[in-house]
Amino acid sequence: MNEPEPTRPRFKSRPAWRLFDDDFREHRLQYLKQTLMATASMLGVLLLLDLVEQTVLIASLGASTFIVFSMPHTKRSRPRYLLGGYLVGALSGCSLSAVAALLIDMSIADARVIEVCFAALALGCAFLIMVVTDTEHPPAAALALGFVLNEWDLYALIVVLSGIGLITAIKELMKPRLLDLI
C-alpha cells in the first residue's frame, strides 16, 4: 500500500528566541531599500490624500503598503487582490453606510447601534464577496468597516481608490527589483 508523501512544513522552524530574520544579514540593503520604498510610497499617497479628514478611511492603505512591499511576489500582492479587494470593500462599505443612514434618518433605533450593526454587516458582505470573487485583501475588508463607522464622501472614496491604484502601480513598476522579505 502506498503511503502519501509527508508534506513539507510551510515555514522554516525557527527558535522562539531568535530576534532577527535569518535572511536579513545577506539582504540587509534590500530590506532597507524596500522599507524606504514603502515609506516613500505611503508618504506620497498621504500627501496627495491630505485633504481627506477621516484618516481612518485611508489607514487600510498602510497595511496594504506593508503587504505590497514585504511580500511583492505573493498572490495577495497581485493587482487583482489589491484593486479588486478595495473595490469590494468600498462598495460594501458605501452601500451599507447609505442604508444605515436611511434607517438612522427614520429613527428606527439608536444611531450608534445601527452604525455598529451595519459595520459588521459591511465586513461580512465584503468577506463573502471577496472570497467568492477571489479578491481577498484583509485591509480592504477593514475599509468596509471604516466607510460605515465614519463620515465619508465621494472625494474620500476617490482618494482611497486612487491611493491603492498608486501603490499598486509603484509596486508593479518596482517588482523586478523587489524581494519577498517575509
C-alpha angles and dihedrals in degrees: 000000000000115000119209116256114257113256119240117242112261094226132039115258106250130181113253091231094058110117103187133047112259092233095051096088093053096042104027093129090052090049089053093046093051092046090052091047091052091047094047092046092051091045090052092048092047092049090051092045098042092115092068107099097197101071091179087073091062097036090091087065088068092058090046090050089054091051093045097050100035096045105022096155099048127103093252091058094058118112090244091063097038099045097030093047093050092048090052093045092048094046093049094045097044096046095046090044088057092050091047091050090051092052091046090052089052089053091229092151142339110315095230093050090052092048093049093047093048092045089057090046091050090053091048092049092047090048093051096044092047095051092044093049095038093239099120113164114155097206089056090055087056088054089062089058091048094053092054099041096044136048113260138169138195090273091057090050092051091046094052094046091046089049094055089044090054093047090048092049093050091049093049092050092048097037096104089058097045130093128204101252094187 
